[in-house]
Amino acid sequence: MSLQSLLATGTRAPRRILAAELIAFSSQKRAASRGRMAPNLRYKDRRKQPVVLTHQEKVEMDMARQKRDDFIAEQEKRNRKVTPLTADERALYAETTKEAAMLMTDNQARFLLSWRVNTKSNNGDAAAEFKTTIKLMKDIHHMSLDDVYDLTFILRNKGGAGCARTGRELVTLCSESGHAEATIQVVGSCLRQDATKPGVLRTRTAMFALERLRNISKAGNVRAIVMEANVARHNGLVEQATSLYNRALKIIMNPNPSTTQDKYSELQDELSSPWIELAYLHVTRGENVKAMKAYMCGLEKDDPMAYFNLARLDFHMAGNQHTHDWLYNMTKAAASGHYKAAHELGEYYANSPAEPPQPPKSFMEKLHGFAHYFNSPNINLDPKTNIHHHDAFGKTPEMRIDLACQWLKLASLNHYLPANITLAQLYLQKFIYPKGTLLKPLDPFGHSTEPDEIPNHLFSPDLAQAALTQVLTACLQISEAKSVSKTNAEYLLRAKPWSEHKEVLEVIESTESLQELKEQAEMIADAAGLDIKSTKLLPKGVPHLGFIRFHEGIRGQGLWEADEKEWLVEEDEQQVEKRV
């Protein structure tokens, strides 16, 4: 091969590449020159860009775009078929009990499922996925943070141990997301724990929750203000607590129409009645008049607890004497269903004498009194002044015993066990006495020889036995529930029906209270010769435990006895069945 052929072979390919590049460059140059020279000629029908639109045209374009987006969203909503879930499906989604699933909505069950799945896929970051999931559920199903917070009550009270933990975690996450009521509950939980484990209020979670609580309280949330006052009182800052209680009281008594409260502001509990805590602070410092003024605010809101506490304060200030004010306030509280007020009112009618009978008036005296009443310019209609109009039903010992029995039954219907003890004593008194029936020793066999005794028309060993059976049944059930339950929800479920009113359960659930009630019931049963066993007279909801206890008196001389041999044989058969 010659030198010329080698040179031609080495330079031919680069020359071809260079020619192609020159052709492409010249084509781009010609296209660019045409674009600069006559753009409108090249794109006669091009769409105008927003930069060259007028303001009116921009508004019209935005409206058209928004209308298109709304139409697409509506079509997607129609095409999305959301079938309702069954209770079993909700239980599967939420991983909870069927009882809890029956109370929650479909969206709440879907939220729990979505939140759990997203948390597992994101390496367990529950807080980050909570915000993402709640935003997604809000956009798709219009689910709010209130719905999630309401779900926590179902999980904590109706679910198992795992659901209770999930519920508590959701309360904390709702609080961190800005939910006011959740923040109040988180602080309240820390406050209760700090009473038994000092230092809980100084933890990181509690400090952040307290900071959020103060911001909510500055916005005028009454429940947040009262909770902040409770924390101040717990820390010994009495003056600060008093100031906060007074501030909450002013907001309640003089509400601002322009201020909107959330739906939880209508809850009726200790956080919605600051007059109770404020009056307590005044009483502890000996400021009884200020305490009465605080209770008066509760009377304007028709709070039974305010009536009850004011009656007790009046009783104390009157030297432990029952006054017209005491009778009026206690009757108002008992008529509203306050269990302690009903119990105290029942004891009052059973132990106090009737008003002395008025001497008969002549026809002229009655006519003169009617004329004076008719011509009086200012007729006193104050119920406190006319409280003894109610005593028309209790002017005789028999009528007063009937009144006492009715009030005690009201307290017993609220499952207040001390009322059952008093009822049993009332049913076992063979006689009633004008100056105080329950003040006399228990006399079920009628051995009394006092001259003013009157046969008790309410005497009933059967009803007394049923009342005492309810007391011992409650002691057994509550004690077992406390020892077996792993969660508060399980405890409340096992302690039914006495857990239907939590404030009543708190009074009787302590070990000392249960032991005292048990001893009182057994002492009355032994004195009257009553065997304790389930009967048809037990109220609805009280479990039937069968035979519970023989009385320790002389067999054959009791008022209500079972056949001991028969029950012993039946118990032996039950033991054999259990072994089999």
Secondary structure, 3 states (H helix, E strand, C coil): CCHHHHHHHHHHHHHHHHHHHHHHHHHHHHHHHHHHHCHHHHCCCCCCCHHHCCHHHHHHHHHHHHHHHHHHHHHHHHHCCCCCCCHHHHHHHHCCCHHHHCCCCHHHHHHHHHHHHHHHHCCCCHHHHHHHHHHHHHHHHCCCHHHHHHHHHHHHHHCCHHHHHHHHHHHHHHHHCCCHHHHHHHHHHHHHHHHHCCCHHHCHHHHHHHHHHHHHHHCCCHHHHHHHHHHHHHCCCHHHHHHHHHHHHHHHHCCCCCCCCCHHHHCCCHHHCHHHHHHHHHHHCCCHHHHHHHHHHHHHCCCHHHHHHHHHHHHHHCCCCCCHHHHHHHHHHHHCCCHHHHHHHHHHHHHCCCCCCCCCCCHHHHHHHHHHHHHCCCCCCCCCCCHHHHHHHCCCHHHHHHHHHHHHHHHHHCCCHHHHHHHHHHHCCCEECCCCCCCCCCCCCCCCCCCCCEECCCCCHHHHHHHHHHHHHHHHHHHHHHHHCCCHHHHHHHCCCCCCCHHHHHHHCCHHHHHHHHHHHHHHHHHHCECEECCCCCCCCCCCCCEEECCCCCCCCCCECCCHHHHHHHHHHHHHHHHC
